[in-house]
Amino acid sequence: ASAEESPLSTSTVVRVQRLTSKPELNGRLGTVTKAVNDTGRYGVRLEGTKEPLSLHGRNLTPLPPLDTIGVSVPCLRSFRATFGDLSAGLTIQQAVTGILRPLTHASKLPLAR
């Protein structure tokens, strides 16, 4: 579901997709910092940047709140750095349930820390 289908609230984590003017940004994660304007654009601060960009809702896919899947952002970053090839094309939920949890199951430690 894209942001065009249902409005995003500020602080929603999104994935950038289908950008033609700056295709190098496709796949990047960001946080909505400014609500949608009259032209359908949101203020979005991409991970690792300070200044928000103005991106159209059709180019944003909201991600599930991380607290609902029990994984912290540092855990996801570490996982992506180590297992990027295994998780390419997977949603966060698919990577957590299909790869991350099975790999860490024996430790009996929570993934949210």
C-alpha positions, 0 to 999 in steps of 0.5 A, a space after each residue: 500500500 502506498 501513501 496515496 491510498 491512505 495518508 501517513 502520519 508524521 514519524 511513520 517509517 517509509 521505504 522510497 520506491 519508483 522514483 525516476 528523477 533520483 533512482 539512487 534513492 529507491 529502496 532507502 528508508 526514511 521518516 515522515 517529518 511533515 504531513 502531506 501538502 496540497 500537491 500530495 508530497 510529504 517531508 521525508 528525512 532519509 536515514 543518514 541525512 539531516 535535511 528532509 526531502 519533498 517526496 510524493 506519496 506514490 513513492 512512499 511505502 509505509 513500513 510496519 511499526 518496529 515495536 509490533 514485530 519485536 526488533 530494534 532498529 540497531 538489530 535491523 541495521 546489523 542484520 542488513 549489513 551482515 545478511 543483505 544478500 539473503 534478505 534482498 527483496 524481502 519485507 522486514 516481517 519476512 526477514 525477521 520471521 524467515 531468517 533473523 528469528 531462526 538464526 537467533 532462536 538458540 540464544 533465547 535473547 530478545 531481538 528488541 535490544 
